[in-house]
Amino acid sequence: MTTVIGVRFRTAGKIYFFDPVKFQIKKGDHVIVETARGVEYGTVVGDPMEVDDKKVIQPLKPVIRIATSKDDQQESDNKGKEKEAFKICLDKIKKHELDMKLIDAEYTFDNNKVLFYFTADGRIDFRELVKDLASVFKTRIELRQIGVRDETKIVGGIGVCGRTLCCHTHLSEFVPVSIKMAKEQNLSLNPTKISGVCGRLMCCLKHEEETYEYLNRRLPNVGDYVTTDKGTKGEVSSVNVLRQMVKVIVDLGDEKEIQEFKVEQLKFKRKHKNTKVDLSSKELVELEKLEKQEGTSKLDDN
């Protein structure tokens, strides 16, 4: 086992492990550490803990120091400089007439590099832009092309649920999301209703996937024939996954009646889930596109 602390370098960013050495570090502290990008200022997300050696990428880099008031001021100054750098880069992009959308500007803590994040359709030849920016900032310049998911993670926004976007608040890494998850939760398969602000499938489809899979396994499918605890037989007309209730069309001799039962009151043979969906060809094409699109994050490269 190895003692580590988890450190983040941006809001809802990926968590990296560092050796706390002999420092008395606690959750919420700011620390100065060395990363692949140079010396960085990060936030501790938890108290020191023991983790399995297999989960630690060696060599485990040590914390240089707990951030001082001078370090805090430098980080604050860097944030101010990033706003100015963003404006300058926008002007330079316009000057070079490049078809790209600038998303964010970021200084490394030691001011050894300025990173500019952008989105674009296809590849962009920005060599002249880099030279122009280097002559202005007198330091290393890096332009990094990111995807629409990363753009949304940086910019933020409000989801259809009315809450701040998951990726901008707590989701440190993008997880694979599929149409199967929407089917499992009995959601509308209209692409416009299951897509997030970024235009990709909503990340929150993953949140309750395991719960719905478990609950659905306990229920019959619509159209299945079941036997109730009263000995009557009938066809399932609908199910309520969360309440675990089933509506059954019961045959009462000359009449039929819809009655509601708890799943425990029914006996049935589980069939394979019917995944057939009634969609237009256009909607099917859109769904296929959504499933194929990947949201690989390029924001964290420490």
Secondary structure, DSSP 4 states (H G I P E B T S, - for coil): -EEEEEEESSTTPPPEEEB-TT----TT-EEEEEETTEEEEEEE-S--EEE-GGGSPSSPPBEEEE--HHHHHHHHHHHHHHHHHHHHHHHHHHHHT---EEEEEEE-TTSSEEEEEEE-SS----HHHHHHHHHHH-SEEEEEE--HHHHHHHH--B-TTSSB-HHHHT--S-----HHHHHHTT----TTTSB-TTSSBPGGGGTTHHHHHHHHHTSPPTT-EEEETTS-EEEEEEEETTTTEEEEEEEETTEEEEEEEEGGGEE-PPPPP-------HHHHHHHHHHHH------S---
